[in-house]
Amino acid sequence: MEAIHERLLAWFDAHKRDLPWRGVGDPYAVWISEVMLQQTRAGSVVPYYRRWMARFPDVGALADADLEEVLRLWRGLGYYARARNAHRCAQQVRDGHGGAFPSSAARLQALPGIGPYTAAAVASIAFGEAVPAVDGNVRRVVARLFDLPDPPPAEVRDRAAGLMDTARPGDFNEAMMELGALVCTPRSPSCGTCPLAAACRARATGRAADRPLRRRRRPAPTRIWDVQVTVSPRGRTLVVRRPREGLLGGMWEFPAVEVKDGADRGARPMRIAEPTTGAVVELPPVTHRFSHFTAVYRPRRVEVAAEWGETAGRWVTPSELADLALPVAQQRIAGAAGLLRRGRGGHRDQGGTTLFMRA
Ligand code: SF4
């Protein structure tokens, strides 16, 4: 009987999806695709990847770019720390490695934002290093193949390394991920069409759907912000920039205050240094799910008599607003306030929500 890796690779060769980063062999392209694929499905990543590579075709182009533009191109993919880290990493590759990525997983891991998984993926796919790349898909396949209820990371890595085809390590890693994404799926694995079915212990014991055991997640807390969309007589609006580090770091947003302990909507403190002209419109709330909490934004649109100096902020026209790195939820608020509208060229974020593009 063929070894597991032979069956897996034969299946991969016949069934792998045609994705733009496959078979390129360029460490930069592999790296960008892997960063984008974290938390996001391959099908959703493709248009972002194409746009990105058209604008930043190599690590030097990314390193030289302004962070603002990098964040803008990332808009809609979420988890913006990945974009900031990618930018920093590119600068380190440019400045500390002569513009060439290190070729081993160990050295790749020393770069900002590159963890064990991404390092292994780049090292194996672009440089042929025989090192297993373990993501959630691979962990699931390994847990099922060996009927392991809750294998620790080191065991998954060792088992995957034991299965690996050392002649084609990159293809092996991609094949494991592809199997997990297309066949050995979380809730209803397609064991009937799986190339590894004959060797799969969980299938034999009827426990495939229970491997690995699912951890109960605590429900994410909800946090509420009151948001003010301030509009001046010149039709400009005030936006402020978030601190460079932390959640949505470096991106722009409308001024907001977090509402604690169910504070009343009418009593919210808000940065209004000028009297309003009377036009205050409450806008529908916007909900956005982050990895560790759900944000509810309660926006209102306020027309003021004059603009004022704002050290942390900037008054921008709707057209300038469309060009800022504005997170998806803020784009929705801007759309509801009539400052951005759905335009030709609008695209969808990973949750299937249409983004607001330049008016
Ligand atoms: S036989 Fe089923 S459970 Fe086992 S690896 Fe294949 S799809 Fe997954």
Residues whose N, C-alpha, C, O or C-beta is under 5 A from the ligand:
A	BS01	SF4	V141 R144 V183 C184 P189 S190 C191 C194 L196 A197 C200 R203 A208
